[in-house]
Amino acid sequence: MKYAKIQGTGSCAPDNVLSNEDLEKIIDTSDEWITTRTGIKQRRIVDKGKYTSDLAMEACIRALDDANMPASELDGIILGTISPDFIFPSTACILQSQLGCGNIMAFDLLAGCSGFQYALHVGNGMICSGQSKNLLIVGAEVLSRIMDYEDRSTCILFGDGAGAVVLTQSDEPGVMSSILNSDGDNWEMLYMPGGGSRIPATEESVKNRDHYLKMNGRDVFKVAVKSLETSSVAAVEKANLKPDDIDLFVPHQANLRIIDAVRKRLDMPEEKVYINLDKYGNTSSASVPIALDEAVKAGRAKEGDIILTAAFGAGFTWGASIFKL
């Protein structure tokens, strides 16, 4: 039997820091208010002239270096994002060209903040079925370009960044379980109205600020906690494990209160949870791979460790995975 195993990790965050104190100067908010309600202290913002593909490329180069693998050995790229360079072509195709990895499969996957979770699931299936041997699984976002910096309920939450893993075929167990779910009944709780076929770019849509992210934070919070808990428990059970078997939990970095609520419901000690949202905010599909890469580089996640990841996002979509490094 063949398995899909993470061979290398990489991440990239812009140098520019947008702190809570910086936001105090442009909207009616405070560092205390943001920190108390979210746990976020700062977020990273790309320079003008930099795009999602640029962040993704740097994260992928670092992941390939970590895996000691040239881009020429890749069979495909699966990129989760809600802020692509363009609606089409896919940012994955742009990334394929930038990496110079030949005419391989490359496509974007849109599943909100669960994008990386979904991409990992798809990549795992392709490798275990023998369709692919080496894949780049990427989460990359430039959310600052779709933020309304007049809306204090959303602009305080999100930042830019990218993370990637090299997923490769192995005779040893890697991905042990993966759970995905969706519920489109309440899609209007978290969405961007403009930019698609319903509300194309017009003078009126720009005036109405339709091309910015919209969110009902209170209701999203309630659904997120329950969904992250149920998917995490399901992933543990599917892998025939117990919560105590998990060495590190790497959750979606959306809100410290959400993470803490899920941790408590899993009866997991704080030292088994990796958190970096204070530095980056919510980077959507990039949050889990960025956190995973940092955990690996910091020695918090080591070879042989069993890792649980989970994410929740627009759609609604949610899911969890367990894998052995």
Backbone bond lengths (Angstrom), bond angles and torsions (degrees), N, CA, C in turn:
res aa  C-N    CA-C-N  psi(-1)  N-CA   C-N-CA  omega(-1)  CA-C   N-CA-C  phi
1 M - - - 1.461 - - 1.525 110.61 -
2 K 1.312 115.61 139.12 1.462 120.75 178.40 1.527 110.38 -98.45
3 Y 1.324 114.75 146.97 1.455 121.65 178.61 1.529 109.87 -123.79
4 A 1.324 115.78 161.77 1.467 121.98 173.57 1.521 107.72 -106.09
5 K 1.316 116.53 123.81 1.458 121.46 -175.06 1.524 110.51 -126.60
6 I 1.322 116.64 139.60 1.462 120.97 176.65 1.519 108.77 -75.94
7 Q 1.321 115.66 118.14 1.464 122.19 -175.17 1.524 112.52 -99.35
8 G 1.327 116.84 -24.19 1.463 120.32 -179.22 1.513 110.68 -160.14
9 T 1.323 116.87 153.24 1.468 122.50 178.79 1.518 110.12 -129.83
10 G 1.320 116.19 153.34 1.462 121.15 177.10 1.514 110.26 -157.88
11 S 1.320 116.64 156.41 1.463 120.50 178.77 1.516 110.12 -151.69
12 C 1.318 114.98 165.16 1.459 121.40 179.63 1.520 108.90 -151.10
13 A 1.326 116.42 129.89 1.461 121.94 174.55 1.519 108.11 -129.31
14 P 1.327 118.24 138.23 1.464 120.68 179.16 1.526 111.56 -59.43
15 D 1.333 115.80 155.55 1.465 120.92 179.67 1.530 112.27 -73.29
16 N 1.338 116.45 -30.65 1.467 120.00 -175.44 1.526 111.36 -68.25
17 V 1.327 116.11 125.81 1.452 122.20 -179.96 1.524 110.05 -105.43
18 L 1.330 116.06 128.64 1.462 121.91 172.46 1.523 106.63 -109.41
19 S 1.320 116.55 102.97 1.458 121.58 -175.08 1.526 111.09 -87.07
20 N 1.323 115.00 168.62 1.462 119.27 174.78 1.525 110.99 -61.51
21 E 1.321 115.98 -35.94 1.466 119.92 177.73 1.523 111.42 -64.76
22 D 1.334 116.66 -35.33 1.471 120.03 176.05 1.525 110.61 -64.08
23 L 1.329 116.42 -40.55 1.462 120.52 -179.57 1.525 111.78 -67.69
24 E 1.324 116.91 -29.54 1.463 120.47 177.26 1.521 111.67 -58.42
25 K 1.339 116.51 -26.86 1.462 121.27 -176.80 1.526 113.04 -81.29
26 I 1.342 116.61 -15.73 1.470 117.93 -175.08 1.528 113.66 -118.71
27 I 1.346 117.73 -19.10 1.467 120.56 177.58 1.523 109.45 -138.58
28 D 1.328 115.55 166.58 1.453 121.44 -179.01 1.534 109.21 -81.86
29 T 1.321 116.06 88.96 1.451 121.55 179.67 1.518 108.36 -155.54
30 S 1.336 116.64 -178.49 1.459 120.64 177.78 1.513 109.79 -150.18
31 D 1.323 116.25 157.26 1.455 121.11 177.58 1.523 110.48 -58.32
32 E 1.323 116.75 -42.12 1.464 120.58 -179.20 1.525 111.12 -62.60
33 W 1.330 117.07 -43.96 1.467 121.51 -178.49 1.523 110.63 -62.60
34 I 1.335 117.06 -46.54 1.465 121.19 -178.18 1.526 111.11 -66.78
35 T 1.327 115.89 -46.39 1.462 120.32 -177.20 1.518 111.53 -63.25
36 T 1.328 116.89 -43.95 1.460 121.50 -178.19 1.524 111.60 -63.23
37 R 1.312 117.53 -39.85 1.464 121.32 -174.16 1.517 114.40 -90.02
38 T 1.331 117.88 -20.67 1.465 119.62 -175.11 1.523 114.49 -128.99
39 G 1.328 117.36 -29.71 1.462 120.58 -173.34 1.515 113.24 87.30
40 I 1.319 116.77 0.04 1.476 121.44 -178.08 1.523 110.25 -86.95
41 K 1.324 116.32 133.78 1.463 121.92 176.72 1.530 111.41 -109.99
42 Q 1.329 116.40 -29.87 1.464 120.26 -179.15 1.525 108.95 -159.44
43 R 1.317 114.96 168.83 1.452 121.58 175.39 1.525 107.80 -145.95
44 R 1.336 118.14 161.29 1.468 122.58 -177.69 1.526 110.26 -103.26
45 I 1.359 115.11 142.81 1.461 120.95 -176.37 1.531 108.89 -129.63
46 V 1.320 117.63 133.61 1.465 121.53 -178.75 1.532 111.64 -71.00
47 D 1.321 115.07 154.26 1.455 121.43 172.24 1.522 109.85 -71.42
48 K 1.309 115.66 158.35 1.459 120.56 172.05 1.522 108.47 -61.01
49 G 1.318 116.42 136.02 1.458 120.17 -179.22 1.514 114.04 91.05
50 K 1.346 117.41 0.82 1.456 121.72 175.26 1.525 108.96 -110.80
51 Y 1.328 115.80 145.94 1.451 120.14 -171.31 1.526 111.22 -133.16
52 T 1.316 115.02 175.46 1.466 120.55 179.97 1.522 111.11 -56.48
53 S 1.316 117.55 -41.65 1.467 120.70 -179.74 1.524 112.08 -62.19
54 D 1.334 117.45 -33.26 1.466 120.60 179.57 1.524 111.23 -66.60
55 L 1.342 116.61 -44.92 1.454 120.39 177.87 1.527 110.58 -65.38
56 A 1.333 115.91 -41.81 1.461 120.53 179.56 1.525 111.08 -61.99
57 M 1.322 116.98 -41.89 1.459 120.24 -178.74 1.528 111.24 -60.88
58 E 1.336 116.88 -45.23 1.464 119.93 -179.01 1.526 110.77 -64.47
59 A 1.328 117.56 -41.46 1.461 120.64 178.01 1.525 110.99 -63.51
60 C 1.324 116.67 -39.58 1.464 120.85 -179.01 1.528 111.63 -69.21
61 I 1.319 116.73 -40.59 1.469 120.15 177.38 1.528 109.96 -59.05
62 R 1.322 116.36 -42.91 1.466 120.52 -179.56 1.530 111.03 -68.31
63 A 1.333 117.24 -37.61 1.461 120.01 178.07 1.526 111.01 -66.88
64 L 1.331 116.86 -41.26 1.466 120.81 178.30 1.526 110.96 -65.34
65 D 1.322 116.84 -40.77 1.462 120.32 176.45 1.525 110.87 -61.60
66 D 1.331 115.79 -41.74 1.460 120.45 -179.75 1.525 111.05 -64.90
67 A 1.334 116.15 -33.50 1.464 121.53 179.08 1.525 112.25 -85.18
68 N 1.333 116.36 -5.83 1.470 121.99 -175.77 1.525 110.71 54.23
69 M 1.327 114.14 47.23 1.467 120.53 -176.65 1.528 110.53 -128.70
70 P 1.324 118.85 128.74 1.465 120.29 174.37 1.517 110.90 -74.36
71 A 1.320 116.52 152.19 1.467 120.97 -179.68 1.527 111.87 -60.62
72 S 1.323 117.02 -24.80 1.464 121.39 -178.59 1.531 112.71 -65.77
73 E 1.348 117.27 -16.32 1.461 120.24 -179.62 1.527 112.77 -91.15
74 L 1.319 117.45 -1.63 1.461 120.50 -179.60 1.523 111.89 -76.38
75 D 1.337 115.04 145.79 1.464 121.33 175.00 1.523 111.76 -102.52
76 G 1.339 116.73 -16.68 1.449 117.91 -178.29 1.517 113.41 -176.53
77 I 1.336 114.45 165.44 1.460 123.16 177.68 1.524 108.15 -131.17
78 I 1.336 115.71 126.91 1.464 121.24 174.42 1.520 106.81 -119.78
79 L 1.327 116.47 118.15 1.456 121.53 -172.37 1.523 110.86 -119.30
80 G 1.330 116.16 117.34 1.455 121.72 174.89 1.519 110.44 -87.75
81 T 1.335 117.25 128.29 1.461 120.81 179.01 1.518 110.68 -163.97
82 I 1.345 116.17 150.39 1.465 121.18 169.13 1.528 110.16 -115.32
83 S 1.334 115.83 3.22 1.469 120.72 -179.96 1.517 109.86 -132.50
84 P 1.343 117.28 60.56 1.468 120.54 -177.94 1.517 111.59 -67.15
85 D 1.317 115.95 165.50 1.465 120.00 174.81 1.526 110.08 -57.32
86 F 1.316 116.08 -44.15 1.473 123.82 179.46 1.525 108.39 -140.71
87 I 1.346 116.51 162.52 1.460 119.50 170.04 1.524 108.49 -62.56
88 F 1.320 117.02 -42.77 1.456 122.21 168.79 1.524 107.37 -150.78
89 P 1.329 118.76 147.37 1.463 126.62 4.54 1.521 111.66 -72.85
90 S 1.310 115.79 171.97 1.463 119.85 -179.61 1.522 110.47 -66.48
91 T 1.317 115.22 148.14 1.463 120.49 175.39 1.523 110.00 -65.69
92 A 1.325 117.42 -28.51 1.464 120.93 176.94 1.521 111.36 -61.89
93 C 1.336 117.03 -37.19 1.471 119.65 177.93 1.527 111.10 -67.74
94 I 1.327 116.40 -39.12 1.468 120.06 175.83 1.522 109.87 -62.67
95 L 1.327 116.09 -41.27 1.455 121.58 178.39 1.529 110.97 -64.29
96 Q 1.325 116.54 -40.90 1.470 120.78 177.72 1.519 111.15 -57.83
97 S 1.328 116.41 -40.89 1.461 120.65 178.49 1.524 111.46 -68.46
98 Q 1.347 116.20 -43.88 1.458 120.20 -178.18 1.526 112.22 -64.16
99 L 1.318 116.95 -36.11 1.460 120.96 -179.53 1.524 112.55 -79.36
100 G 1.341 116.45 -17.82 1.460 120.33 179.23 1.516 112.60 65.21
101 C 1.337 116.49 42.45 1.464 118.83 -174.15 1.521 113.23 -101.15
102 G 1.328 118.81 17.44 1.458 121.22 175.73 1.510 112.87 84.05
103 N 1.339 116.12 -175.77 1.460 121.83 -173.01 1.520 112.03 -84.85
104 I 1.324 115.34 62.15 1.456 120.76 -179.02 1.526 111.22 -91.94
105 M 1.307 115.55 167.82 1.470 121.42 173.59 1.521 109.80 -61.24
106 A 1.340 116.25 138.60 1.466 120.82 176.31 1.522 108.56 -155.22
107 F 1.337 116.25 128.50 1.458 118.64 177.69 1.520 110.73 -155.10
108 D 1.341 114.84 155.10 1.462 121.93 174.65 1.525 109.68 -89.75
109 L 1.316 114.96 152.07 1.454 122.19 177.76 1.523 107.63 -129.83
110 L 1.333 116.76 123.13 1.458 121.80 -176.76 1.519 109.54 -106.51
111 A 1.331 116.62 106.21 1.462 121.27 177.84 1.517 110.03 -141.26
112 G 1.337 116.83 35.22 1.455 121.04 -179.83 1.517 111.14 60.75
113 C 1.319 116.45 -144.69 1.463 121.15 -179.40 1.526 112.31 -68.29
114 S 1.326 117.17 -12.22 1.466 121.49 177.29 1.522 112.02 -87.34
115 G 1.321 117.89 8.54 1.458 121.60 -173.62 1.520 114.28 -54.84
116 F 1.327 117.10 -45.85 1.461 119.66 179.78 1.517 110.40 -66.50
117 Q 1.340 117.17 -39.22 1.459 121.22 179.46 1.528 110.56 -61.07
118 Y 1.311 116.39 -44.54 1.464 121.40 177.97 1.527 110.90 -65.15
119 A 1.332 116.91 -42.93 1.467 120.99 -178.70 1.524 110.89 -63.54
120 L 1.329 116.65 -39.77 1.467 120.60 178.31 1.527 110.48 -63.42
121 H 1.319 116.46 -40.61 1.463 121.76 178.88 1.532 110.22 -62.13
122 V 1.320 117.01 -47.13 1.467 121.33 179.98 1.525 110.19 -63.48
123 G 1.340 116.69 -45.52 1.454 120.32 179.81 1.515 112.37 -62.30
124 N 1.324 116.86 -39.68 1.462 121.09 177.76 1.526 110.46 -59.28
125 G 1.328 116.63 -44.44 1.462 120.28 179.73 1.517 112.44 -64.12
126 M 1.320 116.71 -39.38 1.464 120.46 -178.96 1.524 111.22 -67.13
127 I 1.323 116.61 -37.70 1.464 119.55 -178.99 1.529 110.98 -76.02
128 C 1.313 117.62 -44.31 1.465 120.07 -179.71 1.525 112.44 -64.71
129 S 1.326 116.42 -28.35 1.469 120.36 179.11 1.519 112.45 -83.43
130 G 1.329 116.70 -6.93 1.451 120.76 179.17 1.515 114.79 87.79
131 Q 1.330 117.87 4.13 1.467 120.00 -179.79 1.525 112.37 -72.64
132 S 1.338 116.47 -28.34 1.458 121.33 -178.31 1.523 109.53 -140.58
133 K 1.346 114.67 157.56 1.462 120.20 176.73 1.526 112.14 -112.76
134 N 1.337 116.53 -38.76 1.467 120.89 -176.92 1.524 109.81 -135.50
135 L 1.326 116.72 122.81 1.457 121.22 -178.85 1.522 110.63 -129.99
136 L 1.321 115.95 147.60 1.452 121.84 166.91 1.524 107.90 -95.29
137 I 1.324 116.49 122.74 1.457 122.08 175.98 1.524 106.34 -109.27
138 V 1.329 116.68 119.62 1.467 120.95 -167.51 1.529 110.90 -128.25
139 G 1.324 115.34 144.42 1.464 122.14 167.63 1.517 107.14 -126.68
140 A 1.316 118.59 122.03 1.468 120.85 -175.32 1.517 110.48 -144.86
141 E 1.338 115.81 137.64 1.464 120.24 -176.83 1.528 112.06 -147.05
142 V 1.336 114.92 141.76 1.462 122.46 164.43 1.532 105.89 -121.35
143 L 1.320 114.90 76.67 1.463 120.96 -174.31 1.524 112.64 -74.32
144 S 1.333 116.69 -19.20 1.468 119.15 179.53 1.522 111.82 -61.30
145 R 1.334 117.22 -21.52 1.464 120.46 -179.40 1.521 112.28 -81.33
146 I 1.349 117.45 -11.98 1.464 119.36 177.45 1.530 110.91 -120.74
147 M 1.337 115.98 20.47 1.459 121.46 177.22 1.521 110.74 -94.93
148 D 1.322 115.86 138.77 1.460 122.41 173.55 1.525 107.21 -95.71
149 Y 1.324 116.83 102.84 1.456 120.65 -176.88 1.530 112.82 -79.18
150 E 1.340 115.40 15.39 1.456 121.33 166.59 1.531 111.43 -105.44
151 D 1.328 115.66 -3.94 1.465 121.45 -179.58 1.529 108.28 -108.49
152 R 1.315 116.59 100.03 1.466 120.26 -174.59 1.527 112.79 -70.75
153 S 1.316 117.88 -15.50 1.463 119.63 -179.46 1.523 112.46 -76.64
154 T 1.334 117.33 -20.19 1.465 120.00 -178.64 1.526 113.73 -116.03
155 C 1.331 118.01 -39.12 1.465 119.13 -172.13 1.520 112.96 -67.83
156 I 1.326 117.72 -18.83 1.462 120.54 178.53 1.526 112.19 -75.69
157 L 1.334 116.65 -15.00 1.463 120.75 -169.35 1.516 114.83 -93.28
158 F 1.333 117.34 -33.95 1.460 119.85 -162.59 1.528 114.03 -109.28
159 G 1.347 114.29 150.61 1.452 121.19 177.66 1.518 111.18 -144.57
160 D 1.332 116.06 -177.13 1.459 123.14 -175.86 1.521 110.81 -107.90
161 G 1.334 116.65 150.32 1.454 120.48 176.96 1.515 111.41 168.37
162 A 1.330 115.85 175.09 1.462 121.10 179.77 1.523 109.79 -151.74
163 G 1.312 115.38 147.88 1.455 121.78 175.54 1.516 109.51 -141.96
164 A 1.322 116.64 154.09 1.460 120.21 -177.46 1.521 110.52 -150.47
165 V 1.320 115.32 152.48 1.461 121.18 170.75 1.524 108.57 -131.38
166 V 1.333 115.17 149.81 1.461 121.44 170.57 1.517 106.75 -95.03
167 L 1.309 116.10 117.35 1.458 122.50 -179.55 1.524 107.68 -104.52
168 T 1.320 116.47 122.29 1.462 119.48 -172.97 1.518 111.68 -131.25
169 Q 1.323 116.49 155.78 1.461 121.67 179.56 1.523 110.20 -71.87
170 S 1.332 115.86 138.17 1.458 120.92 -175.81 1.518 110.10 -145.83
171 D 1.327 115.42 153.55 1.455 120.83 173.70 1.526 111.27 -84.32
172 E 1.339 116.03 -11.84 1.454 121.52 -179.59 1.530 109.82 -102.44
173 P 1.330 117.43 148.10 1.471 120.13 -179.47 1.524 112.49 -57.33
174 G 1.318 116.41 135.75 1.459 123.46 175.28 1.512 108.37 -124.81
175 V 1.335 116.74 -93.55 1.469 120.20 175.31 1.521 108.35 -68.78
176 M 1.319 116.25 120.83 1.464 121.71 -175.04 1.526 112.70 -99.16
177 S 1.322 117.04 -28.66 1.460 120.70 176.58 1.519 109.11 -162.76
178 S 1.329 115.32 156.74 1.462 120.80 178.35 1.516 108.43 -152.69
179 I 1.328 115.76 129.85 1.465 122.54 -178.09 1.533 108.58 -124.02
180 L 1.316 117.26 129.66 1.468 121.49 176.75 1.524 109.60 -129.22
181 N 1.345 115.53 144.05 1.465 121.10 176.80 1.522 110.15 -145.13
182 S 1.325 115.58 165.31 1.462 120.76 173.93 1.519 109.69 -153.11
183 D 1.329 114.88 159.18 1.469 122.22 176.34 1.518 107.16 -154.42
184 G 1.326 115.75 104.03 1.454 120.48 -176.88 1.515 115.22 -88.65
185 D 1.340 117.63 6.26 1.457 120.11 -176.91 1.526 112.66 -63.27
186 N 1.327 116.15 -32.06 1.464 120.11 -176.43 1.532 111.83 -118.06
187 W 1.312 116.01 42.41 1.461 120.48 -175.53 1.526 112.48 -60.71
188 E 1.335 117.76 -27.15 1.467 120.58 -177.08 1.530 113.41 -74.21
189 M 1.317 117.38 -4.18 1.467 119.35 176.81 1.530 112.03 -72.89
190 L 1.323 116.46 -23.68 1.461 121.27 -178.79 1.523 108.89 -152.98
191 Y 1.327 116.31 104.70 1.463 119.36 -175.87 1.520 110.36 -165.85
192 M 1.341 115.32 171.12 1.456 121.66 171.95 1.537 107.17 -119.66
193 P 1.321 118.05 112.03 1.468 120.72 -172.83 1.532 113.83 -60.74
194 G 1.322 117.22 -45.26 1.457 120.72 -172.06 1.515 114.05 -90.23
195 G 1.335 114.91 162.63 1.457 121.19 174.19 1.503 114.76 106.82
196 G 1.332 117.61 -15.78 1.455 121.06 179.05 1.513 111.47 -106.33
197 S 1.325 116.77 -161.98 1.463 120.48 -177.15 1.528 112.85 -76.23
198 R 1.334 117.84 -20.10 1.464 119.88 179.10 1.531 111.16 -74.30
199 I 1.303 115.87 -46.60 1.468 120.61 -178.39 1.528 108.48 -131.28
200 P 1.321 117.16 83.32 1.470 119.61 179.54 1.527 110.87 -70.93
201 A 1.305 115.69 170.50 1.462 121.15 -178.40 1.528 110.32 -68.83
202 T 1.323 115.69 114.36 1.455 122.21 176.08 1.518 107.42 -138.19
203 E 1.309 116.03 168.25 1.460 120.03 177.60 1.521 110.64 -60.27
204 E 1.335 116.73 -37.71 1.461 121.04 -179.91 1.533 111.40 -68.34
205 S 1.344 117.26 -42.35 1.462 119.94 -178.39 1.525 111.46 -66.96
206 V 1.323 116.33 -34.40 1.466 119.96 176.11 1.527 109.89 -66.92
207 K 1.325 115.94 -43.27 1.465 121.01 179.29 1.522 110.75 -61.20
208 N 1.340 116.75 -37.18 1.465 121.69 -179.47 1.525 112.71 -80.75
209 R 1.312 117.03 0.47 1.473 123.08 -179.85 1.526 110.95 58.16
210 D 1.340 115.48 40.82 1.461 121.31 -178.54 1.521 113.31 -76.49
211 H 1.319 117.34 -13.96 1.458 120.19 -175.13 1.526 112.17 -97.18
212 Y 1.320 114.71 27.32 1.456 121.68 174.54 1.528 109.82 -121.91
213 L 1.308 115.70 154.11 1.461 122.42 178.27 1.533 110.83 -63.43
214 K 1.328 116.16 137.86 1.467 122.75 176.83 1.523 108.90 -122.75
215 M 1.328 116.84 140.51 1.461 119.24 -178.73 1.520 111.83 -150.72
216 N 1.343 114.27 140.03 1.461 122.20 169.80 1.525 106.33 -98.06
217 G 1.319 115.95 89.00 1.452 121.36 -169.63 1.512 115.36 -58.89
218 R 1.320 117.48 -41.99 1.472 120.71 -175.86 1.515 111.31 -63.41
219 D 1.326 117.57 -45.89 1.460 120.61 -179.12 1.519 111.64 -71.46
220 V 1.330 117.12 -36.48 1.462 120.66 177.70 1.526 109.99 -61.82
221 F 1.317 116.52 -40.95 1.472 121.95 179.64 1.524 110.89 -54.87
222 K 1.342 116.39 -48.24 1.463 120.68 -176.38 1.529 111.48 -62.52
223 V 1.323 116.06 -44.47 1.466 119.60 -178.98 1.523 110.59 -69.28
224 A 1.319 116.96 -38.06 1.462 121.24 -177.27 1.520 111.76 -61.68
225 V 1.318 117.31 -46.21 1.469 120.82 -178.36 1.528 110.34 -59.56
226 K 1.315 116.53 -49.92 1.465 120.57 -178.09 1.527 111.39 -63.80
227 S 1.334 116.81 -42.73 1.466 120.91 -176.50 1.523 111.67 -68.43
228 L 1.330 116.99 -42.67 1.458 120.40 179.32 1.530 110.77 -64.83
229 E 1.320 116.04 -38.29 1.461 119.80 179.03 1.520 111.01 -65.03
230 T 1.345 117.56 -51.60 1.459 120.82 -175.39 1.522 111.99 -65.02
231 S 1.334 117.69 -39.55 1.467 119.82 -179.97 1.520 111.31 -70.08
232 S 1.331 117.35 -36.65 1.463 120.67 178.79 1.524 110.92 -65.33
233 V 1.336 116.41 -45.33 1.462 120.97 178.31 1.527 110.24 -62.32
234 A 1.337 116.83 -41.55 1.462 121.16 -179.99 1.526 111.60 -64.05
235 A 1.341 116.44 -39.14 1.465 120.00 179.30 1.520 110.68 -66.59
236 V 1.329 116.81 -40.05 1.471 120.90 177.82 1.526 110.22 -62.29
237 E 1.314 116.74 -45.88 1.460 120.91 -178.91 1.530 111.23 -66.32
238 K 1.330 117.29 -40.13 1.459 121.05 -179.50 1.524 111.22 -63.69
239 A 1.338 116.41 -31.44 1.469 121.02 178.50 1.525 112.29 -84.24
240 N 1.337 116.16 3.22 1.470 121.88 -177.85 1.524 111.92 58.23
241 L 1.322 115.09 43.15 1.454 122.01 179.56 1.519 110.07 -121.12
242 K 1.315 115.10 173.84 1.460 122.89 171.27 1.526 108.00 -116.40
243 P 1.334 118.93 155.75 1.469 119.93 179.48 1.529 113.17 -52.44
244 D 1.347 116.93 -32.93 1.465 120.08 179.25 1.524 112.72 -64.79
245 D 1.345 116.98 -20.22 1.462 120.42 -179.42 1.521 112.80 -76.53
246 I 1.323 116.09 -15.48 1.467 120.36 -178.31 1.526 109.60 -75.71
247 D 1.331 115.91 127.10 1.472 120.49 178.43 1.519 112.16 -84.53
248 L 1.337 117.21 -32.94 1.465 120.21 179.85 1.518 109.93 -153.63
249 F 1.314 115.59 135.15 1.460 123.59 175.66 1.520 107.87 -104.23
250 V 1.336 116.51 120.61 1.462 122.44 178.86 1.524 107.71 -114.60
251 P 1.332 117.34 91.84 1.462 120.54 -176.46 1.530 112.34 -87.18
252 H 1.316 115.17 165.39 1.462 120.88 169.96 1.521 108.92 -58.33
253 Q 1.327 116.40 131.82 1.465 121.84 -174.36 1.530 109.83 -92.33
254 A 1.333 115.71 76.30 1.463 120.26 -177.77 1.519 112.46 -105.04
255 N 1.313 115.85 -44.72 1.460 120.56 -173.29 1.523 107.61 -160.27
256 L 1.319 116.88 130.10 1.460 121.14 -176.70 1.526 111.72 -61.96
257 R 1.325 116.46 -33.68 1.466 119.41 179.84 1.521 111.30 -68.47
258 I 1.341 116.90 -35.81 1.467 120.31 176.42 1.522 109.59 -65.42
259 I 1.334 116.60 -48.02 1.463 121.17 -179.27 1.524 110.62 -59.15
260 D 1.321 116.42 -43.58 1.466 120.05 -177.40 1.520 111.20 -67.72
261 A 1.333 116.34 -37.80 1.468 119.45 178.66 1.524 110.90 -64.48
262 V 1.341 117.15 -42.42 1.468 121.00 178.72 1.519 110.24 -66.91
263 R 1.325 117.00 -42.77 1.473 121.10 179.03 1.529 110.78 -56.92
264 K 1.317 116.38 -45.41 1.462 120.46 -179.04 1.521 111.81 -65.68
265 R 1.322 116.56 -38.33 1.454 119.68 -179.91 1.525 111.43 -69.98
266 L 1.338 116.70 -25.78 1.467 121.31 175.27 1.523 111.74 -87.30
267 D 1.337 115.85 -3.34 1.467 121.68 -177.67 1.528 110.66 54.79
268 M 1.320 115.36 48.01 1.455 122.21 -176.57 1.523 110.10 -110.48
269 P 1.335 118.89 132.26 1.464 120.65 179.66 1.520 112.22 -67.22
270 E 1.327 116.75 152.42 1.463 121.74 -177.13 1.520 112.37 -57.79
271 E 1.324 116.81 -35.20 1.465 119.36 -176.33 1.530 113.16 -68.47
272 K 1.326 117.23 -11.37 1.464 120.39 177.44 1.536 112.98 -95.95
273 V 1.316 116.49 6.43 1.469 120.71 -178.98 1.531 109.53 -114.89
274 Y 1.338 116.33 129.39 1.466 119.38 178.51 1.523 109.49 -96.89
275 I 1.328 116.04 126.74 1.469 122.01 -177.14 1.532 110.00 -130.00
276 N 1.316 116.64 128.74 1.473 120.61 174.30 1.522 112.39 -138.66
277 L 1.340 116.72 13.90 1.465 119.46 -176.88 1.523 112.55 -65.97
278 D 1.345 116.89 -20.45 1.458 119.15 176.63 1.519 111.61 -61.50
279 K 1.348 117.31 -27.66 1.464 121.84 -178.14 1.522 113.78 -93.18
280 Y 1.341 116.80 -30.00 1.461 120.24 -171.32 1.522 115.30 -121.07
281 G 1.328 117.97 -13.58 1.452 119.11 -172.27 1.518 110.27 68.36
282 N 1.313 115.84 -159.09 1.461 122.25 179.24 1.529 108.76 -90.10
283 T 1.322 116.63 112.48 1.471 120.98 178.13 1.527 110.70 -103.70
284 S 1.320 117.06 25.56 1.462 123.98 174.82 1.530 110.89 53.73
285 S 1.322 117.70 -125.03 1.468 120.54 -174.62 1.525 112.71 -65.36
286 A 1.324 117.82 -14.89 1.467 120.77 179.90 1.517 112.65 -86.03
287 S 1.334 118.19 -12.73 1.468 119.52 -169.09 1.524 112.97 -66.41
288 V 1.325 118.12 -44.12 1.469 120.19 -178.99 1.527 111.86 -67.20
289 P 1.350 119.83 -48.80 1.471 117.53 179.95 1.523 114.24 -66.59
290 I 1.350 118.08 -30.96 1.464 119.66 174.92 1.528 109.81 -64.70
291 A 1.323 116.26 -47.43 1.465 120.75 -179.78 1.524 111.34 -63.82
292 L 1.330 116.82 -39.99 1.463 120.38 178.91 1.520 110.56 -62.90
293 D 1.325 117.13 -45.51 1.461 120.40 179.59 1.525 111.23 -61.61
294 E 1.325 116.53 -44.23 1.466 119.31 178.40 1.526 111.42 -62.46
295 A 1.332 116.71 -39.98 1.463 120.28 179.82 1.530 111.10 -63.45
296 V 1.324 115.94 -40.32 1.468 120.60 177.99 1.533 110.38 -64.84
297 K 1.332 115.59 -48.90 1.469 120.05 -177.31 1.532 111.68 -64.92
298 A 1.338 117.04 -29.47 1.460 121.16 -179.22 1.528 112.60 -86.88
299 G 1.325 117.28 -2.71 1.452 120.78 -179.26 1.510 114.41 80.97
300 R 1.333 116.39 8.11 1.470 120.17 178.00 1.535 110.97 -77.01
301 A 1.319 116.69 -23.81 1.463 122.35 176.78 1.523 107.83 -126.55
302 K 1.331 116.17 120.21 1.463 121.13 -173.17 1.525 110.30 -121.72
303 E 1.327 114.68 164.14 1.460 120.31 178.26 1.523 109.92 -55.63
304 G 1.319 115.27 131.14 1.457 121.08 -178.34 1.515 114.10 94.23
305 D 1.336 117.66 -14.70 1.464 121.25 178.64 1.523 110.85 -69.58
306 I 1.316 115.89 149.27 1.457 122.17 175.46 1.531 108.16 -100.09
307 I 1.323 115.39 120.87 1.465 122.40 -173.08 1.524 110.29 -112.47
308 L 1.319 116.21 136.28 1.462 122.84 172.43 1.519 108.44 -110.28
309 T 1.328 117.01 126.40 1.464 121.43 173.47 1.517 108.46 -120.46
310 A 1.331 116.56 149.49 1.462 120.60 179.76 1.523 109.18 -153.05
311 A 1.329 115.92 147.62 1.465 120.29 -179.17 1.515 110.43 -149.48
312 F 1.326 114.73 157.30 1.463 123.01 179.32 1.521 107.93 -141.76
313 G 1.336 117.06 137.29 1.459 118.20 -178.61 1.511 114.13 -157.97
314 A 1.325 114.02 -173.31 1.463 121.93 -177.09 1.518 110.35 -56.50
315 G 1.324 113.47 145.01 1.459 119.11 -179.86 1.526 113.73 145.11
316 F 1.327 119.84 -56.91 1.453 125.65 -10.25 1.521 111.16 -72.00
317 T 1.337 115.55 148.48 1.456 121.80 171.87 1.520 108.00 -128.09
318 W 1.317 116.43 151.67 1.455 119.77 173.75 1.525 109.38 -160.54
319 G 1.326 115.51 162.93 1.453 119.20 179.64 1.514 111.46 179.93
320 A 1.320 115.41 170.65 1.455 121.99 -179.31 1.522 108.89 -148.06
321 S 1.320 115.66 152.10 1.460 121.82 178.04 1.512 110.13 -137.39
322 I 1.302 116.14 151.32 1.459 122.80 171.92 1.519 107.61 -125.82
323 F 1.323 115.29 131.82 1.454 119.69 177.65 1.508 110.70 -146.11
324 K 1.331 115.02 155.39 1.456 122.12 176.58 1.518 107.91 -101.43
325 L 1.322 116.96 125.74 1.464 121.38 -179.95 1.535 110.57 -71.16
